[in-house]
Amino acid sequence: MVKLANGHLRTWIEIDRRALARNYRAFRQLIGLKVKLMAIAKSNAYGHNLLDFSRIMVKLGVDWLGVDSIVEATALRRAGLKANILVLGYTQPVNFPRAARRRITLTISSLESLKQLLILSLPPQFHLKIDTGMHRQGFLLPELARAVALIARAKLRAQRALTGVYSHLAAASNSASSDTVSRQITAFEVALATLAAGGWPRKTLIKHLAATGGAIGYPAARYDFVRIGLGLYGLWPSPVCRRRFQNKIKLAPALIWKTIVSEVKTLPDGGAIGYDFTESVKAGTKIAVCPIGYWHGYPRFLSGVGRVRIKNHFAKVLGRVSMDMIVIEVTKIKNLEVGDEVVLLDGRKGSTAEELASLTQTSSYEIITRLNPLIQRFYI
């Protein structure tokens, strides 16, 4: 427990360094010696803090860091991190020179962006993103040949800036989607053949396709390196993936989100709780207030159905989740005082990201990435 936090903070997040290291070693063992590993640190490291998480991964020996934007990549460079960085999201052409100066590799996924990059006298290194069926970012196969031709006609420096090619599996975490994964792998192979025909043999490019689910379930999709995000934080891409592969790889959730009790009262006559009086309680019900709400990242959909842990007991969320407060029932919890710790999210002992996602009909990705970045993180 972080003693300092409970002394002056209303809410904080604790992140277990040892759990992160165990997850890293687990994936290293899974993928073998020939496959490199990219740690996905995008979106504030899935709620775990961009800088602290990236420093730990670099110290552990990760080969690449993956971020969403040039903003995140620049923050890592300013912090002194010298590891290979790939920006996975869209970068506006005005920022291409900054990427070149900072030795940041970009994703290029459209002809418009490619044309803007190729006219630069000093272009940044880049990876081509291929749309193999997810239909999000990336060059469709019919237009890839045109992209390759544009690069081939560019200056030698621009040709050499192309260092990698990749795509993304849309349903690798779904056991019923093996056929779609196979089709995407086949499409990726077609893209590699197109590049080879245009002057970039596959051995000259870094090739990557698999994220956490693909790396675990589809060895054929690992190629030169894998992009591991959720798995490094100790979470599974889906309940189905966990059930299928939990005996193949052990993951240790690293994040615990805590708050405190700020007020305790007993309602002698019972009554309704919170906004719009959506939930009523009987006489003698004891309630506690916790100073967090949906602004902090506790979903409003947990109104009346969420649960938290306090003094090794689970307490139900009563009524509406407010912007900055929740109310919980603590009738059966003895010796409760203002300042006592309340666990909101813990991947090891109930109130897991997966459980909260199920209650709110979303994914564990959304639960952890929407934790407010202003909440102080403690790496312990």
BELGI-V208866 format. One record per residue. N is the residue number from 1. RES is the residue in one letter. PHI is phi in degrees with one decimal (999 if undefined). BURIAL is # if it has 24 or more other ideal C-beta (glycine too) atoms within 12 Angstrom, else .. Layout:
N	RES	PHI	BURIAL
N	RES	PHI	BURIAL
This chain:
1	M	999	.
2	V	-88.0	.
3	K	-61.2	.
4	L	-57.8	.
5	A	-62.3	#
6	N	-70.4	#
7	G	-83.6	.
8	H	-141.0	.
9	L	-110.4	#
10	R	-87.1	#
11	T	-153.0	#
12	W	-159.8	#
13	I	-124.5	#
14	E	-108.6	#
15	I	-127.3	#
16	D	-85.5	#
17	R	-59.9	#
18	R	-65.7	.
19	A	-64.2	#
20	L	-60.1	#
21	A	-65.5	#
22	R	-62.9	#
23	N	-65.2	#
24	Y	-60.0	#
25	R	-65.1	#
26	A	-62.0	#
27	F	-73.5	#
28	R	-59.3	#
29	Q	-66.0	.
30	L	-65.5	#
31	I	-85.2	#
32	G	85.2	.
33	L	-78.3	.
34	K	-87.0	.
35	V	-104.8	#
36	K	-85.7	#
37	L	-127.9	#
38	M	-103.3	#
39	A	-89.2	#
40	I	-86.0	#
41	A	-109.8	#
42	K	-65.7	#
43	S	54.7	#
44	N	57.1	#
45	A	53.5	#
46	Y	51.1	#
47	G	87.6	#
48	H	-100.0	#
49	N	87.5	#
50	L	-53.8	#
51	L	-70.4	#
52	D	-63.7	#
53	F	-62.2	#
54	S	-64.1	#
55	R	-60.2	#
56	I	-64.1	#
57	M	-63.7	#
58	V	-64.4	#
59	K	-63.3	.
60	L	-71.1	#
61	G	113.4	.
62	V	-61.5	#
63	D	-85.6	#
64	W	-141.4	#
65	L	-117.8	#
66	G	-112.1	#
67	V	-127.0	#
68	D	-88.5	#
69	S	-140.3	#
70	I	-64.0	#
71	V	-63.5	#
72	E	-65.0	#
73	A	-62.6	#
74	T	-65.1	#
75	A	-60.3	#
76	L	-67.2	#
77	R	-65.2	#
78	R	-63.0	.
79	A	-79.7	.
80	G	95.9	.
81	L	-77.6	#
82	K	-109.4	.
83	A	-64.8	#
84	N	-61.8	#
85	I	-127.4	#
86	L	-115.6	#
87	V	-83.6	#
88	L	-84.6	#
89	G	-90.6	#
90	Y	-73.2	#
91	T	-118.4	#
92	Q	-67.4	.
93	P	-54.5	#
94	V	-60.9	.
95	N	-96.5	#
96	F	-59.6	#
97	P	-61.1	.
98	R	-62.2	#
99	A	-62.0	#
100	A	-64.1	#
101	R	-64.6	.
102	R	-91.1	#
103	R	56.8	#
104	I	-112.1	#
105	T	-85.7	#
106	L	-107.5	#
107	T	-93.6	#
108	I	-116.2	#
109	S	-128.8	#
110	S	-148.4	#
111	L	-63.5	#
112	E	-60.3	.
113	S	-66.7	#
114	L	-61.3	#
115	K	-61.7	.
116	Q	-65.9	#
117	L	-72.9	#
118	L	-70.8	#
119	I	-83.9	.
120	L	-74.8	#
121	S	-73.3	.
122	L	-131.6	.
123	P	-76.8	#
124	P	-75.5	#
125	Q	-65.0	#
126	F	-148.4	#
127	H	-112.7	#
128	L	-80.9	#
129	K	-98.7	#
130	I	-108.4	#
131	D	-88.4	#
132	T	-97.6	#
133	G	142.3	#
134	M	-74.7	#
135	H	58.3	.
136	R	-123.4	.
137	Q	-69.1	#
138	G	119.9	#
139	F	-76.8	#
140	L	-68.6	#
141	L	-55.6	#
142	P	-62.3	.
143	E	-97.2	.
144	L	-64.2	#
145	A	-59.1	#
146	R	-65.2	.
147	A	-63.0	#
148	V	-62.4	#
149	A	-64.0	.
150	L	-61.8	#
151	I	-66.5	#
152	A	-62.6	.
153	R	-86.9	.
154	A	-77.5	#
155	K	-64.2	.
156	L	-56.8	.
157	R	-63.1	.
158	A	-69.9	#
159	Q	-61.1	#
160	R	-72.9	.
161	A	-72.4	#
162	L	-75.6	#
163	T	-119.6	#
164	G	-157.5	#
165	V	-147.1	#
166	Y	-156.4	#
167	S	-146.7	#
168	H	-136.9	#
169	L	-79.4	#
170	A	-81.8	#
171	A	-143.7	#
172	A	-69.2	#
173	S	-91.6	#
174	N	-106.8	.
175	S	-63.3	.
176	A	-88.2	.
177	S	-113.0	#
178	S	-60.6	.
179	D	-65.4	.
180	T	-69.1	#
181	V	-62.9	#
182	S	-60.6	.
183	R	-65.1	.
184	Q	-69.6	#
185	I	-62.7	#
186	T	-60.9	.
187	A	-63.0	#
188	F	-64.8	#
189	E	-64.2	#
190	V	-62.0	#
191	A	-62.5	#
192	L	-63.7	#
193	A	-66.3	.
194	T	-63.5	#
195	L	-64.6	#
196	A	-62.4	.
197	A	-65.2	.
198	G	-88.7	#
199	G	116.4	.
200	W	-122.4	#
201	P	-56.2	.
202	R	-58.9	.
203	K	-69.7	.
204	T	-88.9	.
205	L	-119.6	#
206	I	-78.1	#
207	K	-117.9	#
208	H	-148.8	#
209	L	-140.0	#
210	A	-94.3	#
211	A	-98.5	#
212	T	-57.1	#
213	G	-62.3	#
214	G	-67.7	#
215	A	-64.0	#
216	I	-76.2	#
217	G	-95.1	#
218	Y	-136.3	#
219	P	-54.0	.
220	A	-65.8	.
221	A	-93.3	#
222	R	-76.8	#
223	Y	50.0	#
224	D	-83.6	#
225	F	-153.7	#
226	V	-114.3	#
227	R	-105.8	#
228	I	-105.9	#
229	G	-110.6	#
230	L	-53.8	#
231	G	-63.1	#
232	L	-66.3	#
233	Y	-85.9	#
234	G	90.2	#
235	L	-116.1	#
236	W	-98.7	#
237	P	-63.4	#
238	S	-161.6	#
239	P	-58.6	.
240	V	-63.1	.
241	C	-62.7	#
242	R	-60.9	#
243	R	-63.3	.
244	R	-73.2	.
245	F	-123.4	#
246	Q	-65.7	.
247	N	-87.6	.
248	K	-91.4	.
249	I	-146.6	#
250	K	-101.4	.
251	L	-113.9	#
252	A	-119.3	#
253	P	-56.6	#
254	A	-106.3	#
255	L	-105.5	#
256	I	-128.6	#
257	W	-108.7	#
258	K	-128.9	#
259	T	-141.1	#
260	I	-131.9	#
261	V	-82.2	#
262	S	-107.3	#
263	E	-164.6	.
264	V	-132.6	#
265	K	-154.2	.
266	T	-108.5	.
267	L	-97.0	.
268	P	-61.6	.
269	D	-105.7	.
270	G	69.9	.
271	G	129.1	.
272	A	-93.3	.
273	I	-115.4	#
274	G	71.5	#
275	Y	-56.6	.
276	D	63.8	.
277	F	50.7	.
278	T	-76.6	.
279	E	-142.3	#
280	S	-111.2	.
281	V	-128.1	#
282	K	-83.2	.
283	A	-59.5	.
284	G	87.6	.
285	T	-68.9	#
286	K	-102.0	#
287	I	-123.2	#
288	A	-130.2	#
289	V	-105.5	#
290	C	-120.9	#
291	P	-85.6	#
292	I	-139.7	#
293	G	-160.5	#
294	Y	-70.7	#
295	W	-63.4	.
296	H	-79.7	#
297	G	115.1	#
298	Y	-87.2	#
299	P	-60.5	#
300	R	-63.9	#
301	F	-66.1	.
302	L	-83.3	#
303	S	-54.2	#
304	G	75.5	#
305	V	-129.5	#
306	G	-71.5	#
307	R	-143.2	#
308	V	-126.2	#
309	R	-116.4	#
310	I	-145.3	#
311	K	51.6	.
312	N	64.1	.
313	H	-121.8	#
314	F	-92.7	#
315	A	-124.1	#
316	K	-77.9	#
317	V	-76.0	#
318	L	-104.6	#
319	G	66.2	#
320	R	-73.1	#
321	V	-72.5	#
322	S	-91.9	#
323	M	-60.6	.
324	D	-131.7	.
325	M	-150.7	#
326	I	-130.4	#
327	V	-117.3	#
328	I	-126.3	#
329	E	-89.5	#
330	V	-129.6	#
331	T	-54.0	#
332	K	-94.8	.
333	I	-97.1	#
334	K	-89.3	.
335	N	57.6	.
336	L	-82.2	#
337	E	-133.8	.
338	V	-60.0	.
339	G	100.7	.
340	D	-64.3	#
341	E	-72.1	#
342	V	-129.0	#
343	V	-94.7	#
344	L	-92.6	#
345	L	-149.1	#
346	D	-153.5	#
347	G	-71.0	#
348	R	-105.5	.
349	K	-131.6	.
350	G	86.3	#
351	S	52.9	#
352	T	-77.1	#
353	A	-60.1	#
354	E	-65.0	#
355	E	-66.1	#
356	L	-64.4	#
357	A	-65.1	#
358	S	-63.5	.
359	L	-68.0	#
360	T	-105.8	#
361	Q	55.5	.
362	T	-137.9	.
363	S	-114.3	#
364	S	-63.4	#
365	Y	-56.2	#
366	E	-67.7	.
367	I	-57.6	#
368	I	-83.5	#
369	T	-74.7	#
370	R	-91.2	#
371	L	-64.7	#
372	N	-57.0	#
373	P	-65.1	#
374	L	-77.8	.
375	I	-68.1	#
376	Q	-69.6	#
377	R	-104.2	#
378	F	-119.4	#
379	Y	-87.5	#
380	I	-119.6	.
